[in-house]
Amino acid sequence: MTESEHAERFTHLRPLLFTIVYEILGSATESDDVLQDSYLRWAQVELSTVRDTKSYLAQLVTREALNALRARARRREDYVGPWLPEPLLLDEADASADVVLAESVSMAMLVVLETLTPDERAVFVLREVFGFDYDEIAGAVGRPAATVRQLAHRAREHVQARRRRFGPVDADRVSDVTERFLAAADTGDMAGLMALLAPDVVWTTDSGGKATAARRPITGADRVARVLLRFFEFGRTVPGVRFELANCNNSPAIVIHRDDVLEGVFLLEIAGDRVTNLYGMRNPDKLAGFTGPRPITRQ
């Protein structure tokens, strides 16, 4: 087999492999590093020994992702403020037609996955999102299949206990709530904004101590609304600041630039007719991979 055969197989499956690794790590920049390291290992494999390229590569990138996840756990001990997954810029239609994929890349789900152990997270992602069998997952995480079944059951119960059931998204309703939310915030309409925020809405911002942001989550419609109004007033009055609407993690998001510098990304989680959570990324290290839409898939 030639080098081009290795490259062709890996490139064909790259969107799938990226999606697997991103859901295990919650980081686009780390996922890129994992895929690069994985390809170097893949390039040394004798292809005649590979029976199922998709399964083989999924196991390979999972092992690399787990190594990265365990190494990161040590760095998080000294992290300043809340830790959030990196926002992922998507094409509009990438996840919307696939309910399982849409939920699995949502910021809310990724936040829940952060509470699992590394092995539980990898098992949950591979089994519940991508449908790999237990023997394949056992090869990826280096555990017996019986143990993998136990990990899958425990992870599934953990996620279900912390995440409300994800139903079909009403795109028109989400669009309507987003438009009314932006109009109220931009015009300083406190009453209109309060009507669109859930009473227990939470604003969480990850800055890593490297940018101006609240070090603790802000809870409650009144407090969040006041912060939002100051936030949008800043956008109106400071030269060079512009807000753009985007699709991140299959949710509406506000992307903030100041001149040519990306200052932050804020995602809105909408349930019914209310905004229930706002997730903000201000850490410049975690914005480094926010360079363009990323293709994701479960196939």
Phi, psi and chi 1 to 4 in degrees:
 res  aa     phi    psi   chi1   chi2   chi3   chi4
   1 MET       -  145.9  -64.0  -68.8 -179.4      -
   2 THR   -96.4  167.4   64.6      -      -      -
   3 GLU   -59.4  -34.7 -178.4  179.5  -16.0      -
   4 SER   -65.5  -30.5   62.2      -      -      -
   5 GLU   -67.1  -41.9  177.1   70.9    9.9      -
   6 HIS   -59.1  -48.1  -76.7   87.7      -      -
   7 ALA   -63.9  -40.7      -      -      -      -
   8 GLU   -64.0  -45.5 -178.3  178.4  -21.2      -
   9 ARG   -64.7  -43.6  -66.7 -165.4 -166.1 -173.4
  10 PHE   -66.9  -43.5 -165.0   91.3      -      -
  11 THR   -63.6  -39.5  -59.5      -      -      -
  12 HIS   -59.8  -38.4  174.6   69.2      -      -
  13 LEU   -96.5    2.1  -70.4  168.6      -      -
  14 ARG   -58.9  -43.7 -163.0  179.8 -163.7  -74.4
  15 PRO   -57.5  -41.2  -26.7   37.0      -      -
  16 LEU   -64.5  -46.7  168.2   67.5      -      -
  17 LEU   -63.5  -40.3  -58.5  175.8      -      -
  18 PHE   -61.5  -42.9  174.4   84.0      -      -
  19 THR   -63.1  -43.5  -49.8      -      -      -
  20 ILE   -58.2  -51.1  -69.0  171.6      -      -
  21 VAL   -67.8  -40.3  177.2      -      -      -
  22 TYR   -61.5  -39.4  174.8   74.9      -      -
  23 GLU   -72.1  -25.9  -66.5 -166.7   15.1      -
  24 ILE   -78.6  -36.6  -67.2  174.4      -      -
  25 LEU  -101.1  -29.0  -67.0  176.3      -      -
  26 GLY    66.9   27.3      -      -      -      -
  27 SER  -144.8  121.4  167.1      -      -      -
  28 ALA   -72.3  -39.6      -      -      -      -
  29 THR   -67.1  -42.7   49.8      -      -      -
  30 GLU   -67.4  -33.6  -73.6 -176.8  -76.6      -
  31 SER   -63.8  -41.0  -64.1      -      -      -
  32 ASP   -59.6  -42.0  -70.8  -23.2      -      -
  33 ASP   -64.6  -42.3  -68.3  -20.5      -      -
  34 VAL   -62.7  -43.0  164.0      -      -      -
  35 LEU   -66.0  -36.1  -69.0 -170.9      -      -
  36 GLN   -65.1  -46.7 -178.3  175.6   -5.0      -
  37 ASP   -63.9  -38.5  -68.5  -18.8      -      -
  38 SER   -65.4  -39.0  -62.6      -      -      -
  39 TYR   -64.6  -38.3  180.0   76.2      -      -
  40 LEU   -60.7  -38.9  -65.7  177.0      -      -
  41 ARG   -70.3  -41.5  -67.1 -179.1 -179.1  -83.9
  42 TRP   -60.9  -37.1  168.5 -116.2      -      -
  43 ALA   -65.4  -17.7      -      -      -      -
  44 GLN   -94.9   -2.0  -56.6  -56.4  -47.2      -
  45 VAL   -82.0  137.3  172.6      -      -      -
  46 GLU   -77.7  110.8  174.2   53.9   56.3      -
  47 LEU   -65.4  -23.1  -66.0 -177.3      -      -
  48 SER   -66.8  -16.7   61.8      -      -      -
  49 THR   -91.4   -5.3   66.0      -      -      -
  50 VAL   -94.1  114.3  177.6      -      -      -
  51 ARG   -82.8  -37.1  -64.3  176.6   58.3 -174.2
  52 ASP  -136.8  103.5 -175.9  -29.9      -      -
  53 THR   -61.4  -43.2  -59.7      -      -      -
  54 LYS   -60.5  -48.5  176.0 -178.4  174.3 -178.9
  55 SER   -64.4  -43.3  178.0      -      -      -
  56 TYR   -61.3  -48.6 -172.3   99.9      -      -
  57 LEU   -70.3  -35.3  -76.0  174.4      -      -
  58 ALA   -61.7  -41.5      -      -      -      -
  59 GLN   -67.0  -40.8  -67.2 -179.9   56.6      -
  60 LEU   -62.1  -49.4  174.3   59.2      -      -
  61 VAL   -70.7  -29.1  -60.3      -      -      -
  62 THR   -65.8  -43.2  -63.6      -      -      -
  63 ARG   -61.4  -42.0  -72.3 -168.3  -68.3  -91.2
  64 GLU   -66.4  -39.5  -67.0  -68.2  -39.3      -
  65 ALA   -65.0  -39.3      -      -      -      -
  66 LEU   -63.9  -39.1  -79.0  170.6      -      -
  67 ASN   -60.0  -43.8  -69.8  -23.1      -      -
  68 ALA   -66.5  -39.1      -      -      -      -
  69 LEU   -65.7  -41.3 -167.8   58.9      -      -
  70 ARG   -68.8  -38.1  -67.2  179.4 -179.4  119.6
  71 ALA   -65.4  -38.2      -      -      -      -
  72 ARG   -67.7  -32.4 -173.4  177.2   70.4 -172.8
  73 ALA   -58.0  -33.6      -      -      -      -
  74 ARG   -70.9  -35.2  -66.2 -171.3  -70.2  -88.8
  75 ARG   -72.1  -27.0  -60.0 -161.8  -55.4  -89.4
  76 ARG   -69.9  -17.9  -75.7 -175.8   60.8  169.7
  77 GLU   -59.6  -31.5  -65.0  177.4    1.7      -
  78 ASP  -106.1   14.3  -60.1  -39.0      -      -
  79 TYR   -71.7  140.0 -160.7   78.1      -      -
  80 VAL   -93.5  120.8  177.7      -      -      -
  81 GLY    81.0 -172.9      -      -      -      -
  82 PRO   -63.6  148.8  -20.6   32.0      -      -
  83 TRP  -107.2  123.2  174.7  -71.1      -      -
  84 LEU  -122.2  153.4  -71.4  176.1      -      -
  85 PRO   -62.8  158.5  -21.1   33.0      -      -
  86 GLU   -71.9  138.0  -70.7 -177.3   14.8      -
  87 PRO   -67.6  144.7   25.3  -33.3      -      -
  88 LEU  -118.4  115.6 -170.3   68.6      -      -
  89 LEU   -76.9  127.9 -176.5   62.0      -      -
  90 LEU  -122.6  156.3  -60.0  176.6      -      -
  91 ASP   -69.7  151.3  -74.0  -34.6      -      -
  92 GLU   -55.1  -40.0  -73.3  -62.7  -33.3      -
  93 ALA   -97.4    2.9      -      -      -      -
  94 ASP   -59.8  -45.3 -101.8   -6.5      -      -
  95 ALA  -115.3  -14.9      -      -      -      -
  96 SER   -62.0  -30.2   57.6      -      -      -
  97 ALA   -85.3   -7.4      -      -      -      -
  98 ASP  -120.5  102.5 -176.4  -25.7      -      -
  99 VAL   -61.2  -41.1  173.7      -      -      -
 100 VAL   -64.2  -46.0  173.5      -      -      -
 101 LEU   -64.7  -41.8 -177.9   60.8      -      -
 102 ALA   -58.9  -45.0      -      -      -      -
 103 GLU   -68.8  -40.6  179.5 -174.0   19.4      -
 104 SER   -65.8  -26.8   67.6      -      -      -
 105 VAL  -100.2    1.1  -61.3      -      -      -
 106 SER   -65.8  149.2   70.0      -      -      -
 107 MET   -61.8  -38.3 -172.8   60.7   66.9      -
 108 ALA   -60.9  -43.8      -      -      -      -
 109 MET   -67.1  -42.1  176.4   58.3   77.8      -
 110 LEU   -62.6  -34.5  -68.3  171.9      -      -
 111 VAL   -64.9  -41.0  167.9      -      -      -
 112 VAL   -64.0  -42.3  172.3      -      -      -
 113 LEU   -62.7  -25.8  -67.1 -178.5      -      -
 114 GLU   -63.6  -19.9  -71.2  -75.6  -16.6      -
 115 THR   -87.3   -5.6   64.0      -      -      -
 116 LEU   -85.4  160.5  -60.2  176.0      -      -
 117 THR   -70.7  160.3   67.2      -      -      -
 118 PRO   -53.5  -46.4  -30.5   37.5      -      -
 119 ASP   -65.5  -41.8  -77.8   -6.7      -      -
 120 GLU   -60.6  -42.4  -73.3  173.5  -15.9      -
 121 ARG   -64.2  -47.2 -177.0  167.3 -175.8  169.3
 122 ALA   -62.6  -43.4      -      -      -      -
 123 VAL   -63.6  -44.4  169.1      -      -      -
 124 PHE   -60.6  -47.9 -179.4   87.7      -      -
 125 VAL   -62.0  -49.3  166.6      -      -      -
 126 LEU   -65.7  -36.4  -68.3  176.1      -      -
 127 ARG   -85.0  -54.1 -179.6   63.2 -177.1  171.2
 128 GLU   -77.6  -32.3  -60.7  -61.7  -41.4      -
 129 VAL   -94.4  -45.6 -179.2      -      -      -
 130 PHE  -106.5   -7.4  -61.9   96.0      -      -
 131 GLY    70.9   24.6      -      -      -      -
 132 PHE   -71.1  150.5  -73.5   99.0      -      -
 133 ASP   -80.3  167.5   64.4   41.7      -      -
 134 TYR   -65.5  -33.2  -69.1  111.4      -      -
 135 ASP   -66.4  -41.5  -72.2  -25.8      -      -
 136 GLU   -63.1  -44.0  -69.4  174.1  -56.6      -
 137 ILE   -65.9  -36.8  -59.6  170.8      -      -
 138 ALA   -58.5  -41.0      -      -      -      -
 139 GLY   -66.2  -29.6      -      -      -      -
 140 ALA   -76.3  -39.2      -      -      -      -
 141 VAL  -101.5   -4.7  -59.0      -      -      -
 142 GLY    70.4   34.7      -      -      -      -
 143 ARG  -126.3  154.7  -61.4  -73.6 -161.4   98.5
 144 PRO   -62.9  152.7  -21.1   32.3      -      -
 145 ALA   -58.9  -36.0      -      -      -      -
 146 ALA   -63.8  -39.9      -      -      -      -
 147 THR   -67.0  -38.7  -58.0      -      -      -
 148 VAL   -60.7  -40.8  167.3      -      -      -
 149 ARG   -60.3  -42.0  -72.5  178.8 -178.3  -87.1
 150 GLN   -65.7  -42.4  -65.6  173.2  -10.1      -
 151 LEU   -62.0  -40.9  -72.4  169.1      -      -
 152 ALA   -63.9  -43.6      -      -      -      -
 153 HIS   -63.6  -46.0  177.2   72.4      -      -
 154 ARG   -64.4  -42.9 -171.3  160.7   63.6 -122.8
 155 ALA   -65.7  -41.1      -      -      -      -
 156 ARG   -61.5  -45.1 -168.9 -178.2  -53.1  114.2
 157 GLU   -64.0  -41.5  -74.9 -167.7  -27.7      -
 158 HIS   -60.6  -46.7 -177.2   99.7      -      -
 159 VAL   -66.9  -44.6  169.9      -      -      -
 160 GLN   -63.1  -31.6  -70.4  174.8  -12.0      -
 161 ALA   -73.1  -20.9      -      -      -      -
 162 ARG  -113.1   -4.5  -71.5  159.4  176.3   77.8
 163 ARG  -132.6  120.4  178.5   73.3  170.5  118.6
 164 ARG   -60.4  153.7   57.2  178.3  167.5   69.8
 165 ARG   -60.1  132.5 -175.9  170.4  177.0   81.2
 166 PHE   -89.1  119.5 -169.2   85.5      -      -
 167 GLY  -105.8  175.9      -      -      -      -
 168 PRO   -57.4  136.1  -23.6   33.9      -      -
 169 VAL   -84.1  129.1  174.5      -      -      -
 170 ASP   -85.9   96.0 -173.9  -26.7      -      -
 171 ALA   -58.7  -38.0      -      -      -      -
 172 ASP   -66.0  -40.4  -69.8  -22.4      -      -
 173 ARG   -67.6  -43.6  177.8  175.9  -67.7 -177.4
 174 VAL   -59.5  -43.3  168.7      -      -      -
 175 SER   -62.6  -42.0  177.7      -      -      -
 176 ASP   -64.9  -46.7  175.8   62.9      -      -
 177 VAL   -62.6  -40.7  172.1      -      -      -
 178 THR   -62.2  -46.2  -57.8      -      -      -
 179 GLU   -62.2  -44.0  -71.5  179.0    7.5      -
 180 ARG   -68.7  -35.7  -71.2 -169.4  -72.7  131.8
 181 PHE   -62.3  -49.3  171.0   87.0      -      -
 182 LEU   -64.0  -39.9  -67.2  174.4      -      -
 183 ALA   -63.8  -43.9      -      -      -      -
 184 ALA   -66.3  -43.8      -      -      -      -
 185 ALA   -66.4  -39.4      -      -      -      -
 186 ASP   -73.0  -28.4 -167.6   44.2      -      -
 187 THR   -97.4    0.5   59.1      -      -      -
 188 GLY    74.6   26.0      -      -      -      -
 189 ASP   -83.9   91.5  179.8    2.0      -      -
 190 MET   -63.2  -44.9 -178.3   69.8  170.6      -
 191 ALA   -64.1  -42.8      -      -      -      -
 192 GLY   -64.5  -37.1      -      -      -      -
 193 LEU   -69.0  -43.7 -159.7   53.1      -      -
 194 MET   -60.3  -34.3  -71.2  -74.0  -70.3      -
 195 ALA   -68.6  -20.1      -      -      -      -
 196 LEU  -101.3   -6.6  -67.6  167.2      -      -
 197 LEU  -100.3  134.5  -63.9  174.8      -      -
 198 ALA   -63.7  146.2      -      -      -      -
 199 PRO   -54.7  -34.5  -25.2   34.4      -      -
 200 ASP  -104.5   27.5   56.4   -8.4      -      -
 201 VAL   -55.4  145.8   62.2      -      -      -
 202 VAL  -126.4  132.5  179.8      -      -      -
 203 TRP  -108.3  118.1  171.0  -52.4      -      -
 204 THR  -122.1  129.1  -53.8      -      -      -
 205 THR  -126.2  133.7  -54.8      -      -      -
 206 ASP  -105.2  114.9  179.2  -22.3      -      -
 207 SER  -120.6  -14.7   69.1      -      -      -
 208 GLY    60.8   16.7      -      -      -      -
 209 GLY    75.8    9.9      -      -      -      -
 210 LYS  -107.1    1.9  -61.0 -178.0  178.5 -177.2
 211 ALA  -153.5  162.1      -      -      -      -
 212 THR   -69.3  122.9  -56.8      -      -      -
 213 ALA  -172.4  156.3      -      -      -      -
 214 ALA   -64.6  134.4      -      -      -      -
 215 ARG   -81.2  -10.0  -62.7  -75.1  177.8   89.8
 216 ARG  -134.2  152.6  -64.4  176.2 -179.4  171.7
 217 PRO   -58.5  145.3  -24.9   35.2      -      -
 218 ILE  -104.2  127.4  -59.9  168.5      -      -
 219 THR  -120.8  141.9  -56.4      -      -      -
 220 GLY   104.2  139.7      -      -      -      -
 221 ALA   -60.0  -43.1      -      -      -      -
 222 ASP   -63.8  -48.0 -177.3   74.5      -      -
 223 ARG   -65.1  -44.1  -65.4 -178.1   65.0 -160.3
 224 VAL   -65.5  -40.3  169.7      -      -      -
 225 ALA   -61.5  -41.5      -      -      -      -
 226 ARG   -65.8  -38.9  -65.6 -178.4 -172.2  -79.1
 227 VAL   -65.4  -41.0  172.3      -      -      -
 228 LEU   -62.1  -42.4  -81.1  166.1      -      -
 229 LEU   -64.2  -40.9  -67.6 -179.5      -      -
 230 ARG   -65.2  -38.7  -68.8 -162.9  -62.2  -89.5
 231 PHE   -61.7  -47.0  173.1   66.9      -      -
 232 PHE   -73.8  -30.5  -86.0   81.3      -      -
 233 GLU   -63.9  -38.9 -177.4 -179.7    7.6      -
 234 PHE   -57.8  -43.0  167.7   80.9      -      -
 235 GLY   -65.1  -33.1      -      -      -      -
 236 ARG   -78.3  -30.8  -69.8 -167.2  -55.3  -90.4
 237 THR  -103.5  -19.8   59.1      -      -      -
 238 VAL   -91.8  125.5  175.6      -      -      -
 239 PRO   -59.8  140.1  -22.7   33.5      -      -
 240 GLY    85.7   -6.2      -      -      -      -
 241 VAL   -88.1  133.1  173.3      -      -      -
 242 ARG  -139.1  144.3   69.4 -178.5 -171.3  -83.2
 243 PHE  -108.2  136.6  -66.3  167.0      -      -
 244 GLU  -130.3  143.7  -61.8  173.5   -9.9      -
 245 LEU   -90.9  136.2 -166.2   61.1      -      -
 246 ALA  -144.2  170.8      -      -      -      -
 247 ASN  -104.8  110.1  173.3   20.6      -      -
 248 CYS  -121.2  128.3  -67.7      -      -      -
 249 ASN    53.5   33.4  -60.4   80.1      -      -
 250 ASN    63.3   30.7 -151.6   46.9      -      -
 251 SER  -133.7  154.9  -62.6      -      -      -
 252 PRO   -65.8  140.7   19.6  -28.9      -      -
 253 ALA  -141.2  149.5      -      -      -      -
 254 ILE  -106.3  120.3  -57.5  166.3      -      -
 255 VAL  -102.4  126.2 -178.6      -      -      -
 256 ILE  -111.0  123.8  -55.1   99.5      -      -
 257 HIS  -115.2  147.0  -74.2   88.3      -      -
 258 ARG  -121.9  107.5 -173.4  168.6 -174.6  175.4
 259 ASP    58.2 -119.8  -64.1  -37.2      -      -
 260 ASP  -102.1   10.1  -65.4  -33.9      -      -
 261 VAL  -101.3  129.7  178.2      -      -      -
 262 LEU   -76.1  117.0  176.4   60.7      -      -
 263 GLU   -96.1  -27.0  -68.5  -75.4   -9.9      -
 264 GLY   177.2  165.0      -      -      -      -
 265 VAL  -134.8  129.1  178.2      -      -      -
 266 PHE  -123.3  122.0  -70.1   82.1      -      -
 267 LEU  -100.8  143.7  -72.4   76.5      -      -
 268 LEU  -107.9  126.7  -79.1   64.1      -      -
 269 GLU  -100.5  122.6 -178.5 -177.9    2.6      -
 270 ILE  -118.1  128.5  -62.9  171.1      -      -
 271 ALA  -125.3  119.5      -      -      -      -
 272 GLY    67.3 -119.3      -      -      -      -
 273 ASP  -111.2   16.8  -64.3  -40.9      -      -
 274 ARG  -130.2  150.7  -60.2  -72.6 -174.7   93.8
 275 VAL   -84.9  120.6  176.6      -      -      -
 276 THR  -100.9  -28.2   56.6      -      -      -
 277 ASN  -147.0  146.4  -78.0  -79.6      -      -
 278 LEU  -124.4  129.2  -64.8  101.2      -      -
 279 TYR  -116.7  121.9  -56.9  100.7      -      -
 280 GLY  -115.7  135.4      -      -      -      -
 281 MET  -113.6  116.2 -179.2   55.0   64.2      -
 282 ARG  -119.4   -8.7  -66.8  -84.8  -73.8  126.8
 283 ASN   -68.4  115.9 -174.1  -22.5      -      -
 284 PRO   -61.1  -29.2   18.9  -30.5      -      -
 285 ASP   -64.7  -36.0  -64.4  -21.9      -      -
 286 LYS   -85.9   -4.4  -68.6 -171.7  176.5 -175.0
 287 LEU   -99.0   -3.7  -67.8  171.9      -      -
 288 ALA   -63.4  -31.2      -      -      -      -
 289 GLY   -89.0    3.7      -      -      -      -
 290 PHE   -88.8   69.9 -162.1   83.5      -      -
 291 THR  -110.5  -12.4   55.3      -      -      -
 292 GLY   171.1  168.9      -      -      -      -
 293 PRO   -60.4  139.9  -21.6   33.3      -      -
 294 ARG  -108.9  130.6  -58.1  -67.1 -166.9  113.0
 295 PRO   -74.4  132.5   25.6  -31.2      -      -
 296 ILE  -128.9  153.8   59.4  171.0      -      -
 297 THR  -164.2  159.5 -177.5      -      -      -
 298 ARG  -104.8    3.6  -70.9 -163.0  -61.0  141.9
 299 GLN  -102.1      -  -56.3  -59.6  -40.9      -
